Amino acid sequence: MKVVVILAHPDKGSFNHAIALTCINTLAENGHQIIFHDLYDEQFDPLLCHSEFYKKARLTACVRKHCEQISFADGIVIVHPNWWGQPPAILKGWIDRVIRPGVAYEFVGGDKGEGVPRGLLKARSAIVFNTSNTKSGREKRAFGDPLERIWKDCVFGLCGVRVFYRRMFNIVVASTERQRKKWLKETAGIINRYYPEKSRKKPS
Amino acid sequence: MKVVVILAHPDKGSFNHAIALTCINTLAENGHQIIFHDLYDEQFDPLLCHSEFYKKARLTACVRKHCEQISFADGIVIVHPNWWGQPPAILKGWIDRVIRPGVAYEFVGGDKGEGVPRGLLKARSAIVFNTSNTKSGREKRAFGDPLERIWKDCVFGLCGVRVFYRRMFNIVVASTERQRKKWLKETAGIINRYYPEKSRKKPS
């Protein structure tokens, strides 16, 4: 399987980087093809300009490459911190520019944008790993945990990705090394569950 | 009153620009001091880097200016389209960089980030205008309308801004000029309600 892994955290020593590395290593061990983007490291330009709005827009080589990769992906893994119930701006811009009409979705009917969209992504599953410094109960109660519906419904649901799993690790700032190791083990387990070894036979 | 108006849309001919202009004109007519930022026009850099994470970080002159302005604002008006249940990346980056610890909030207790935040903004009210090409019912049902809690709770609630009002205009792409004029009249009415004429006496 081709799996796209997208990471958005500015600190190379971050736990987000450790999560992404665990995903990559586990996917590689399982024999999958990995397309990895560390958006900060690559200095991805997150600004959608007006000329890129439309389906037939001329795209930069960088955006074109991202669009091709996401089109052909069998699986998608996203890793980012919870900043204000949303992804960091660089990843928001990746959504704005790469999850495009004609690539990730299209409109049924008039195609003027007011219709109901139809998903075009062929990926069967998307996994989102988040880090947070807010307790789960408070995140839900005080803030409504917007990231859940943003990724599950606004992005992947709309684009036709049926299987969705999200794991928010918290509280990272106060975590011990032991706890983080446990979380990375859990990360590998999640990847194994959704993207198992290629040669592994299904039980008969 | 000092009112900060933040606009995020790449097309100068957009309805978002018309909304922002209506806000500015109405605020000016009512005798308020306006601090206006068209983030796309100013090419605001939305990328929070690691060195900016901490309270005592060295900030760029641009971010420092934004922080001072938001600190002293009595009112805040935000204008942006609904892109994936979130603001455009440029505005997400404005949140990431300007709504900072020590400026907009601080942590009670250990101040290591795992505590409960306390709002520091002195603005008494924040108004958010959104445009959308999704019907309100579908936005709530299919996507959960993440923008409501993002702005109301994740951002302004956390930062101590008690009065919040949001208006989503839809469906913009299929709207008539008459409809848009009506919406701009409504925009002016909302501004008049929250930021009335300075000299207007309260009814005795």
Interface residues (C-beta under 8 A of the other chain):
Chain A: P10 D11 Y40 P46 L47 L48 C49 H50 F53 W83 W84 G85 Q86 P87 P88 A89 I90 K92 G93 I95 D96 I99 K112 G113 E114 V116 N133 R138 A142 F143 G144 P146 R149 I150 D153 C154 V155 G157 L158 I171 V173 A174
Chain B: P10 D11 Y40 P46 L47 L48 C49 H50 F53 W83 W84 G85 Q86 P87 P88 A89 I90 K92 G93 I95 D96 I99 K112 G113 E114 V116 N133 R138 A142 F143 G144 P146 R149 I150 D153 C154 V155 G157 L158 I171 V173 A174
